[in-house]
Structures are given as C-alpha cells and as structure tokens.
Amino acid sequence: MRLVSRFLVVCLALAASPLFAEPLRTLYQVREPVPSQQADARGEALQRAFDTLLLRLTGDAGSAGKSALAELRKDPQKLISRYSYEGDSIVVEFDPATTERTLREAGLALWGANRPVVLAWWLSETANGTQLLGDAQDGATTLQAAARHRGLPLRLPLADLQEQLVATPETLAAADAQALREPSERYAADALLTVHAREAEEGWQAHWNLWLNDAHGSGQAKGDSQAAVADAVMLAVSQYLAPRYVVAPGAARELTLEVLGADITRFAELDKLLQPLGGTLLSVERDRLVYRVTASPEQLRAQLELAHLQEVPAEPAPLDASAAPVAPEQPPAAQPAPDTVLRYRW
C-alpha cells in the first residue's frame, strides 16, 4: 500500500494543489560569520552554529544552558557531517538523524522540518522614505537570509503599486490585518506577518504582528542594522510558533488518523504532509483515508491545521438493544485511550 501511495504522489505532483506548509530543506544547515579559518575561530563558530540549530529545533532560548548539553556544546563535531568556508562565513551541515536522536536523549522537545509558510509584509522606514520590501527587491535577500537562519519558510509579496498603496503603517498596525487578508490569499501562506521597521540614530526598531489561524502574537525587536533587526524579528516569530509544534520526548505514539472528503488531489497533499510523521496508508474506502502515524495528538492536530482540515468529533457507538445487560459485578469493558483515533475532514 505504501508503494502505491508513493507512486500516486509522484504521478500527481503536477496536478496536486499546493500544500502551504513545507519541509525546510536547510533546517540542519547553519551559516555563521567567522573571522578566520584558524582552529580557535572555527571552534567558536561551530559552537555558535550548534546554538543556532538548538534554537531552530526547540524555540527555547534556555535549551543551550541545559547541563546535559554542556559537553556537546564544547565540541559538537560528532553531530556535524561536514563544514566548508564561503567568504567570511562557515557553513555547517549537521547530520539530521544523529542530531535529533542525541537531543531527544538529552530530554529536549523538538520541532520537525515541516513548518508553516510565513508571508511577511515588511515596511521599511528610513530618512529617505517608506518602502514595502518585495520579493524581487534588494532587501528581500536580507529577509530571506534571516528567515533561513531562524528556520522559517518565508514568502514576500510582489510589492507592486497596488500592494504598496495597501501596506501603510496604519494597515500594518491594525489589530486584525483585515486590509491585507485579500491580497495575501494569492501567496498561499499559512501565517501572516506584518512588520513596521524604522531606522533611527541608535539603530533599527521594529514592531511585528503574526496571525496563524485564530492565534495572534506581537512584539518589538531592535538591531543595529536592517539585517540585525530582521534576524531579531525572525527569531521572535520562530519562538512564538515553536510551542505549537514541538514534541516532548516520549510524547509521540502510534495514532490512527481517519480523513473524510478526500479526492485524488487531496490524497497527494495529505501523503506529503504526513511524511515527517511516518504516515502509513492503511486503507482507502471511497473518500475515506485511514493512516497510521507516530506523533503526539497535539503535533498531529497542528500539522493538520496547516492543511486546513477540520476535526470531526467521535461518534458514540450505537446501542445494541439485543445485547445482554452487563451484570453489576462485571467490570466495564476497557475503553480506548483518548486521542488514539483522530478524525478529520476537508
């Protein structure tokens, strides 16, 4: 069944409608500045790379201070598959399997590679004027680099004339971002991020708002350059999102997922979404798909939210009038553990 599932996904890759959430292929690749290629500078850069990866995977700024990681932080080389130098930076490739196993053994809750796509409406204000940073503009490179550094899939609007007129400081400061909802739809993102960044004598300051389904977060960030304030915003957004998706050690277990209302295109979407959770297709009956996955119920629910599925309450078992009554001294039949079976529909 799994081979059939994979074959259908390949055949339907061009026909399938886009799934917003996407696996972050550079999650275990970290780029850090390095002053030289000397051993001391390299060692410090590798330690910074490890700390950056910890933040990406946990969203917890305090994770690097855990005693179980003390020795690993001093020498993270056993987690590194390779590193190379590019200009003034060192690019470190961590081994995903070894890193995840080691960190889970240390008791850390981790966020996987399948992450919500964030659409950023970034308004940059300087002494020369105010500009909405678009996908093809110079400032886009800075924002995309900051997002990669903090483990976020990022999209930017085209910033054409119509969007420039809509994305005003007042619009970005609105509590519901209502004026940006419609123009955001064509970018197929999971989360909407608005940022108003201002350059001042003491550096850059930014106010950000993030909406993901019904959840809303906001905050302030600052930095001595546009790159620094972009990194600060992306770090704050990552730390806001992480608790929705991290799975504590031992929390994952085998779950059965039933999905109703599936057609052949949605089947391809769902199969792709469940790959990081070890999704195995068990049966297909008309528009009903049954999967077995390994995850916590909370993590599975968060992933399915990204595909815009709706949870269906479990239906009570029908009463059998012909069944003999249970004797008072007979213990009741064991009930399945809660959340063992989750039911969703499109």
N, C-alpha and C positions, 0 to 999 in steps of 0.2 A: 504493500500500500504506500509505503514511503517513497519507493522509486517512482510509482505512478504520480504521486504528488509532486515530486521534483520535476518530472518530465513535463507535466502540465504547466508548472510555473515558467519553465524555460520557453515553452511554446507560446505562452500568453504574455510574455514580458512586454511586448509592444502594445498589446491590446489592453492591458490592465490599467485602470485609472490610478493616478499616483497616490502612494501612501505617504502622508505627510512626514511622520516620524521616519528617521533614517539611521542606520548603523554608522557610527562615526569611525571611519577607517583610520584616522590618525590619532585615535584615543591614546594609544600606547607609544606614540612618537612625541618627544618633547624637545623643543629648541630653547637653548639658554645662551645668553651672551657669555663670552669668555675672553679675558684679556690676552691670553697667550695659549700655546699648546704645551706649556710646561706641566709637569706632573702635579704640582700643588694646585695650579689653576684648574687643571682638568678635574682633580678630585673634588674641589669645591663646586664646580659646575655640575658634576654628576650628582652631588648631594642635593643641589637646588632642583635639578631635574626630577629627582625622586620625590622631593617635597611637592613639586608642581603636580606630579602624577597622583600623589595621595589626595590632593585637593580635588582633582578631577574625578577620582573614583569614589570619594566619600562625601565631598561637600562640607567636610568638617575641618575647620582650621586647627583644631586641637589634636587631630589624629597624629601629626608628626611628633607630638610630645609623649606619646604612649611608650611606656618602658619596654614593651615587647618589641618595639621597632628601633630601639637605641642602637644596637649593633648593626642592624641593616642600614640605618641612615649613615653610619660612619663609612660603610663600604657596600653600596648597592649593586656591585658588579655582578653578583650571581643572578640578578634579575634582568641584566642587560644582555641582549643578543648581539648588538653591535652599536658603534657610535662613529661619527665622522665629523669633520670640520667643514663648515660652509661660511666663508668670510670671517666675520668676527663672532660666529656662533658655533656651538657644538650641538649636533643633532643626535639625540639618544633614542635608540629603539629598545623598548622593554619587551620581554617575552610575555605575551598575554597570559598563557596558561600558568607559567611559573609564578608570575606576579600575583595573579588572582588567588592561587592556592596559598601562597605564603601570607598574603594579607588576611585572608579568611582564617587561617590557622592562628594569626595574631589577634583574632577577635574583632576584626573590622567589618562593618556593614558597607557593601559596595553597590555602586550604580553601574549598570551594564552599558554596552556600547550603543544600544538602541535608544535614541534620545529625541525629545521633541524639537522640531524645527522652529527657530525663533525668527520672526520678521521684525527688523529694527527700523523704526522711523527715528533717525538721528538728526537733530537740528543743531548745527554748529554755529555759534555766535562769536564773532571777533570784532575788532575795531573796524574792519573793512565791510562788515555786513553779516547777514544771517543766511545760511545755506543748508538745504536738506541734502544729506550725503546719499548719493545714488550708487547703484551697482557698478556703473562704468566710470565713476569719478576717482580722482587720486586718493581721496580719504577712505575709499572703500577698502583698500589694501590694509590700512591700519586697523579698521574694524574687524575685518576677516581674520587678520593675524591674532588679534586679541581674543576673538571667539575660539579659534583653534587652540590657543594657549590655555584656555579655561574649559575646553571640552564641550563646546556648544556648536551645533549646526546652525549657521546664520544665513539669512537672506536679507537683501536690501531692496527697497523699491527702485524703480527706474528713475525716480525723481524728475519726471517730465514737468512741463509747465503747469499742468493741472494739479499734479501732486504737490508741487512747490507752493501753489496757492492754498491748498488744503492744510498742509502741515505747518501751521503757525504756532508760535509759543502758546497761545491760548488753547488751541486744539490739543496740543501735546500735554497740557496741564490739566485737561478735563478729567473728571473722576471716572468716566466710563469710556473715553476714547470713541464715542459714538460716530463722530465725523470721519474717523479712519477705518471703520468697520467695512464699509462697502469697497473702498479702494484696496483694502488688504486682501479681499477674497481671491483675487486673481493670482496671488502669490502662493497659495496652498501651504500655509504655515500652521503650526499648532498653537504657538504662543505669539502674542503681540507685545512688542517692547517699544516704548516711546522714551526718548532721551532728549533733554534740552541741555546742551553743554555750552558753557560760557568761558571765554578766555579773559582772565583778569591779570593784574600786575603780579599777584602772588602765585599764579598758575591757572589751571583749569578746574572748574567745578561743574558738576552735572547732577540733574535730578532725573530719576528714572521711574517708570511705571511698567509693570508687567501683568498681563492678563493671560491666564491659561484656563480655559473653560470658565467655571464660576469663581476661580481663585484670582485674587488680585494682591500684588505686592508692590512696594515702592521704597525708595531710599535715596540717599545722597552719596556722591562719590567725588573724589578730587585727585588731582595728579599734577605734576609739574610740566606735563606736555600732553598733547592730544593722545598720543599712544598710551601714556600712563593712565589717563582718566578712562580711556576705552578699556584698558585691562582691568581697572578697578570696577567698572560697571559690569563687565562680563563675569568677573569673579563673584560679585554680589548676586547676579542673576543665577549663576550656577549653584551657589549656596542656598538660594531660595528654592530652586527646583529639586535639588538632590533628595531632600527628605521624602518626596512623593514616590521615589523610585528605588531607593537603596533597600537592600535585603540583608537583614542581620544574619550572622552565621547560625545555621540550624533552623532558620525560619522557612526555608524552601522545602516543599514536599510535593509528592505527586498529586496533581489535581486533574479532574475531568472537566473539560470545557465543552459545552454544547452551544452551537451558534445557529440561529434560525434566520431565514431570509437570505441565504447565500445564493449567489449565482456564480457562473464560472469566473467572472472577473473578480468578484469579491473573494472567491476561494484563493486566487493567486495573492491578493493583498494579505489575507489572513495568514496564509502559509509563511509569507515573508516576515510578517510581524512576530510570529511565534518561534522563528528560528533560534533567537538567543535564549529562549526558554526551553529548548529541546523539544519543541512541539512535534508530536507524532499523530498523524491522522489515523483514527481508529475505524471510523465508519462514515459513509455518506448515504443519506436517505432523502431523496428529493432535494429540498432546500435546507436540510439539516446536516451540519457537520459536527462530528464528535472528535475531540483531540485529547490527548494526554500530554500534560506539560509538567515541568518541575519548576516551581516558583512558590512564593508566598501569595496568599489571596490578595493582599494589598498591592503587590507588584503586578500581578496579572490584571487586576482592575485598572491600575494606572496605565498599563500598556494598551488595554482595550479602549480606554478613553481616547487615546491618540488616534485610533481608527474610527472614533465617533460611533461606537456600538453602545447600545442601551441594555442595562442589566434587566433580566426578567425574573421576578420573584418566583421561587419554587412553588409549584402547585401541590396542595395537600393530596396525599394518596386517597383514592376513592374508598368509601366504606363498603365492605362486603357483608351484606345482610345475612348471607347463608353461613358465614363463619361462626364457629362455636365461640361463646364468650370465654374470655380468659378467666381462669379461676383466681380468686382473690390471693391465694398463696403463691401463685405463679408469678415470677418476676417479669416485668415488661421486656419486650424484645429490645435488643440493643439498637440504638439509633445511629445513623452515620454521623461522622464528625461534621460539625458545621463548616461550610465553605469547601467541602470536599468536591462538590459538583457546583460549578458556576454556569449559569445560563444567560446567554446574550442574544440580541437580535439587531439587525440593521433597521 
